[in-house]
Amino acid sequence: MGDRVIFHCDLNSFYASVELLDRPELRHRPVAVCGDPNSRHGIILAKNEPAKTFGVKTAETIWQAKRKCPGLVLLPAHHGRYRDLSRQINGLYQEYTDLVEPFGIDESWLDVTGTLHLFGGNPRALADRLREEVRRRFGLTISVGVSFNKVFAKLGSDYKKPDATTVIHRDNFREIVWPLPVGDLLYVGRAAAETLRQLGIGTIGQLAVFDRERLFQALGKMGAQLHDYACGLDRSPVTPAGQHEPPKSVGNGYTFPQNLQGRDQLRAGIAQLSDQVAARLRKCGMKCKGVSLSIRDPAFRDIGRQLRLDPPTDLAREIAGAAMSLAEGCWNMDQPVRALTVTAIYLIPADEAGAQLDLFDRDGSAKRERLERLEGTLDQIRARYGAGAISPASTPRDPKGERHAPPPGGHRTYDED
């Protein structure tokens, strides 16, 4: 059986490119799409190629970007339009294969192994055809990585931008992939990259030849998996939307318009986030066996902790209680808090969770059932009247007394181009 043929299609500077469809006169000027600086969500969501030449980076603050590029043109985001175009472009991909797996709003994997013969049989030619189709139909460009697995296909789409095709096959992957920084490899975050650096691993090639057992000892199962990725041994399938495995975590993060001050405001912020996390758990039919809390101070320093839970839960007050316990164990309550993230981890299906309560603790079981009914009622109210129809009374307030509730949609996201 021959190798698979996997494409990774990455829309170039997606948010910025969409905005420039209506502002072609700005196409050759440095442009960035950003959040609202007045509400302290002023980070760069996307930037065009001229802005990149000034060193403007995704997720940095607006003031940092403007310091690098005083002439930077800032445009507001229109997320509804981005989602609509993303759906349309994925619809185009599905004209070439039914195996299309979106990876965020601007990236998708395509498995064209079974359909390549219908379009001439040449992977590079088909990738170029896709690039031309996206440009013709939508006025946007994509970079396409072509390879025999998903990890290398993504490295290929990142390898040359914008509007390019890169083919990585078994004969050239050591030449193309191995010299790249290890941080370019899928799922190597900052913490993993730092651990690998301490082991003397700076490139993907050094990771590939490193002792696999030592990587397992240093990073657990992920260490062994990253070693396999570096060696070209990724076998993960391209899974169409709607056929994915259940989520492994559900989180909600928020940067507050005003710093939280003191225990009461911190507890209120945690309660609001936990309420939304619990609602999302119930919506996807999951319960969590652990909670993770991340706290960011005004200097952008982060601290994170996690805690196991028994029994599993989808109740806001239990998630909030665990998160507050973590905060009390790691945070000086006299210090201001800029942002919080509460994440439900170690998820299991709700119908498999069971009560896991002492058989003699009938009062506890009855109380839990009442709480589950109550929070289920809250879900129904929100479904009928909107996510903001009801929220905890302790929602953080600013000095004017106005409440500032985190948005219900989960983590704030940005366009990785």
C-alpha positions in Angstrom: 0.0 0.0 0.0 1.4 3.4 -1.0 1.8 6.5 1.1 -1.1 8.8 1.8 -1.3 12.2 0.1 -2.2 14.8 2.7 -2.6 18.5 2.0 -2.5 21.3 4.6 -4.1 24.4 3.3 -3.4 27.6 5.2 -5.1 30.9 4.3 -2.4 33.6 4.3 -2.9 36.4 6.8 -6.6 35.5 6.8 -8.3 38.2 8.8 -6.1 40.9 7.3 -6.6 39.6 3.8 -10.4 39.5 4.2 -10.4 43.1 5.4 -8.3 44.2 2.5 -10.9 42.8 0.0 -12.9 46.0 0.8 -9.8 48.2 1.2 -7.6 47.4 -1.8 -5.9 50.9 -1.5 -4.3 49.6 1.7 -2.9 46.4 0.2 0.7 47.7 0.0 0.6 49.4 3.4 1.3 47.7 6.8 -2.1 46.7 8.1 -3.2 44.8 11.2 -6.5 43.6 12.5 -6.9 44.0 16.2 -9.2 44.0 19.2 -10.6 47.0 20.9 -7.7 48.8 22.7 -10.2 50.7 24.9 -11.4 47.4 26.5 -7.8 46.2 27.0 -8.3 43.5 24.4 -5.9 45.4 22.2 -3.8 42.6 20.7 -2.8 42.0 17.1 -5.1 39.3 15.6 -3.6 39.3 12.1 -1.2 41.3 10.0 -0.4 41.5 6.3 2.9 40.9 4.6 4.1 44.6 4.7 3.4 44.7 8.5 5.4 41.5 8.9 8.5 43.2 7.4 8.4 45.6 10.4 8.4 42.6 12.8 4.7 43.0 13.8 3.6 39.7 15.4 0.3 38.0 16.1 -0.9 38.2 19.7 1.4 41.1 20.7 -0.2 44.2 22.1 -1.1 47.1 19.9 1.3 49.5 21.6 4.2 47.0 20.9 3.2 46.8 17.3 2.9 50.5 16.9 6.3 51.0 18.4 7.8 48.8 15.7 5.7 50.3 12.9 4.3 53.8 13.7 2.5 53.9 10.4 0.6 50.7 11.1 -3.1 50.9 9.9 -5.4 49.2 12.4 -8.7 47.7 11.3 -11.5 46.2 13.4 -12.3 42.5 13.2 -15.4 41.1 11.6 -15.6 37.5 12.9 -18.9 36.7 11.3 -17.5 37.3 7.9 -14.4 35.2 8.6 -16.5 32.3 9.7 -18.7 32.5 6.6 -15.7 32.6 4.3 -14.1 29.8 6.1 -17.2 27.6 5.6 -17.3 28.5 1.9 -13.6 27.7 1.4 -13.9 24.4 3.2 -16.9 23.7 0.9 -14.5 24.3 -2.1 -12.0 21.8 -0.6 -14.8 19.2 -0.3 -15.2 19.4 -4.1 -11.8 17.6 -4.2 -12.2 15.1 -1.3 -14.8 14.3 1.4 -11.9 14.0 3.9 -11.5 17.6 5.0 -10.5 18.4 8.6 -10.7 22.1 9.6 -7.9 23.1 12.0 -9.0 26.5 13.3 -10.8 29.0 11.1 -8.0 29.4 8.5 -6.4 26.0 8.2 -7.6 22.6 6.9 -6.1 19.2 6.2 -7.3 17.3 3.1 -6.7 13.6 2.5 -6.7 13.3 -1.3 -5.3 9.8 -1.5 -8.4 8.3 -2.8 -9.4 11.1 -5.2 -6.0 12.3 -6.6 -6.4 10.1 -9.7 -9.6 12.1 -10.6 -7.6 15.3 -10.9 -4.5 14.1 -12.9 -2.6 12.2 -10.2 0.0 14.9 -9.6 -0.1 16.2 -6.0 1.8 19.4 -6.6 -0.3 20.2 -9.7 -3.5 19.6 -7.6 -2.2 21.8 -4.8 -1.5 24.6 -7.3 -5.0 24.1 -8.8 -6.5 24.6 -5.3 -4.4 27.8 -4.8 -5.7 29.2 -8.1 -9.3 28.3 -7.3 -9.2 30.0 -3.9 -7.7 33.1 -5.5 -10.2 33.1 -8.3 -13.4 32.5 -6.2 -12.5 34.4 -3.1 -9.7 36.8 -3.8 -7.6 35.2 -1.1 -4.4 33.2 -1.2 -3.4 29.9 0.5 -0.1 28.2 1.1 -0.3 24.4 0.7 1.9 21.8 2.3 1.9 18.4 0.6 3.2 15.3 2.4 2.6 11.7 3.5 1.3 12.7 6.9 -0.5 15.6 8.7 2.4 16.9 10.7 4.8 17.2 7.7 2.0 18.7 5.6 1.5 21.5 8.1 5.2 22.1 8.3 5.1 22.4 4.5 2.4 25.0 4.5 4.4 27.0 7.0 7.7 26.5 5.1 7.1 29.1 2.3 4.5 31.9 2.4 2.5 33.5 1.0 0.8 31.7 -1.9 3.1 28.8 -2.3 3.2 25.0 -2.5 5.8 22.9 -0.7 6.1 19.2 -1.2 7.7 17.1 1.6 8.2 13.4 0.7 10.2 10.6 2.1 13.3 11.4 0.1 13.5 15.0 1.1 12.0 15.4 4.6 15.3 15.2 6.4 16.7 18.0 4.2 13.6 20.2 4.6 12.2 19.3 8.1 15.1 18.4 10.2 16.9 21.8 10.1 13.8 23.6 11.3 13.5 24.8 15.0 11.9 22.2 17.2 9.3 24.8 18.1 7.9 24.7 14.6 6.7 21.1 15.1 3.0 20.7 15.8 2.1 20.5 19.5 5.5 21.8 20.7 4.5 24.6 22.9 6.7 26.9 25.0 6.9 24.6 28.0 7.8 21.6 25.8 10.3 23.6 23.8 12.0 24.8 27.0 12.3 21.2 28.3 13.7 20.1 24.9 16.2 23.0 25.0 17.4 21.8 28.4 18.0 18.4 26.8 20.1 20.1 24.1 17.5 19.8 21.4 17.1 22.8 19.2 16.0 21.4 15.9 13.6 18.8 14.7 16.5 16.7 13.4 18.1 16.7 16.9 14.7 15.6 18.3 14.5 12.8 15.7 17.9 11.3 16.7 17.5 11.8 20.4 16.9 8.8 22.7 13.1 8.1 22.7 13.1 6.6 26.2 14.7 9.8 27.6 12.1 11.9 25.9 9.4 9.7 27.5 11.0 10.2 30.9 11.2 14.0 30.3 7.8 14.7 28.7 5.8 11.5 29.2 3.7 10.1 26.4 3.9 13.4 24.5 7.7 13.1 24.4 7.5 9.8 22.6 4.9 11.1 20.3 7.0 14.2 19.3 9.9 11.9 18.6 7.6 9.9 16.2 6.5 13.1 14.6 10.1 14.2 14.0 10.8 10.8 12.4 7.9 11.1 10.0 5.8 8.4 11.8 2.6 10.4 12.3 -0.3 8.2 11.3 -3.2 10.3 12.5 -6.2 10.3 10.1 -7.8 13.3 8.5 -11.1 13.4 10.3 -14.0 15.4 8.8 -15.8 18.0 10.9 -18.5 16.3 13.0 -16.5 13.1 13.4 -13.9 14.3 15.9 -13.3 12.7 19.2 -14.9 14.4 22.2 -13.0 17.4 23.6 -10.2 16.7 26.0 -10.7 20.0 27.8 -13.1 22.9 28.0 -11.8 26.3 29.0 -12.8 29.9 29.2 -10.3 32.8 29.5 -10.9 36.5 29.8 -8.8 39.7 30.1 -10.8 42.0 32.4 -11.3 45.7 31.5 -10.1 46.6 34.9 -7.6 44.6 37.0 -9.3 42.5 39.6 -8.3 43.5 43.1 -8.6 41.3 46.2 -10.1 38.0 47.1 -13.7 38.9 46.5 -13.1 40.2 42.9 -10.9 37.2 42.1 -13.6 34.8 43.4 -16.2 36.7 41.3 -14.1 36.4 38.2 -13.5 32.7 38.7 -17.2 32.1 39.4 -18.2 33.8 36.1 -15.7 31.8 34.1 -16.6 28.5 35.9 -20.3 29.1 35.2 -19.6 29.3 31.4 -17.2 26.3 31.5 -19.8 24.2 33.3 -22.5 25.2 30.8 -20.3 24.1 27.9 -19.5 20.8 29.6 -23.2 20.0 29.9 -23.8 21.1 26.3 -21.2 18.5 25.1 -22.3 15.8 27.6 -19.1 15.7 29.5 -17.9 15.9 33.1 -14.5 16.8 34.3 -12.2 15.0 36.7 -9.9 18.0 37.1 -9.7 21.8 37.0 -6.9 24.0 35.8 -6.5 27.7 36.7 -4.2 30.2 34.9 -3.7 33.7 36.4 -2.0 36.6 34.5 -0.8 39.8 36.2 -0.6 43.3 34.6 3.1 42.6 33.6 1.9 39.6 31.5 3.4 37.0 33.9 1.4 33.8 34.1 1.1 31.2 36.8 -0.9 28.0 36.4 -2.1 25.2 38.6 -4.4 22.2 38.3 -6.3 19.9 40.7 -8.0 16.5 40.5 -11.6 16.2 41.3 -13.6 13.3 42.8 -16.4 12.8 41.9 -16.4 14.1 38.3 -18.5 17.2 37.9 -20.3 19.6 35.5 -21.4 21.9 38.2 -20.3 25.5 38.2 -19.9 25.9 42.0 -17.7 22.8 42.2 -15.5 23.9 39.4 -15.3 27.4 40.9 -14.6 26.0 44.3 -11.7 24.0 42.9 -10.3 26.9 41.0 -10.6 29.2 44.0 -8.7 26.7 46.1 -5.9 26.7 43.5 -5.8 30.5 43.5 -5.6 30.6 47.3 -2.7 28.2 47.1 -0.6 30.0 44.5 -1.6 33.7 44.5 -1.0 36.7 46.7 -4.5 38.2 47.1 -3.0 41.7 47.4 -1.7 41.5 43.8 -3.8 42.7 40.9 -5.0 40.2 38.3 -5.3 41.1 34.6 -6.7 37.9 33.2 -8.0 34.5 34.3 -8.5 31.2 32.5 -10.5 28.3 34.0 -10.3 25.0 32.2 -12.1 21.7 32.9 -9.6 18.8 32.3 -9.6 15.0 32.3 -13.0 14.9 30.7 -15.3 11.8 30.6 -18.8 11.3 29.2 -21.4 12.3 31.7 -23.2 9.0 31.4 -20.0 7.2 32.3 -19.2 9.4 35.3 -21.7 8.0 37.7 -22.3 9.7 41.0 -19.2 8.1 42.6 -20.6 9.2 46.0 -20.7 7.2 49.2 -23.8 5.0 49.1 -24.6 6.2 52.6 -24.3 9.9 51.6 -27.9 10.2 50.6 -28.1 13.9 51.6 -25.0 14.6 49.4 -26.6 12.7 46.4 -29.9 14.6 46.8 -28.1 17.9 47.0 -26.1 17.2 43.8 -29.3 16.2 42.0 -30.9 19.5 43.0 -27.9 21.5 41.8 -27.8 19.6 38.5 -31.5 20.4 38.0 -30.9 24.0 38.9 -28.0 24.4 36.5 -29.9 22.6 33.8 -32.7 25.1 34.2 -30.2 27.9 33.8 -29.1 26.3 30.5 -32.7 26.3 29.3 -33.1 30.0 30.2 -29.9 30.9 28.3 -30.9 28.8 25.3 -34.2 30.7 25.1 -33.2 34.2 26.0 -29.5 34.4 25.1 -26.2 33.6 26.9 -26.2 36.8 28.8 -29.8 36.4 30.1 -28.6 35.2 33.5 -25.2 35.3 35.2 -23.7 35.0 38.8 -24.6 38.0 41.0 -20.9 38.2 41.9 -19.8 39.2 38.3 -16.9 41.6 38.6 -17.7 45.3 38.5 -15.7 48.3 37.5 -15.3 51.4 39.7 -18.5 52.8 38.2 -20.5 49.7 39.3 -20.9 48.2 35.9 -20.6 44.4 35.5 -18.0 43.0 33.2 -18.9 39.4 32.3 -16.6 37.3 30.1 -18.0 36.4 26.7 -19.7 33.0 26.6 -17.8 31.7 23.6 -14.7 30.5 25.4 -11.1 31.6 24.9 -10.5 34.7 22.9 -8.8 33.6 19.8 -6.6 35.1 17.1 -5.6 34.3 13.6 -2.3 32.4 13.4 -0.8 33.3 10.0 
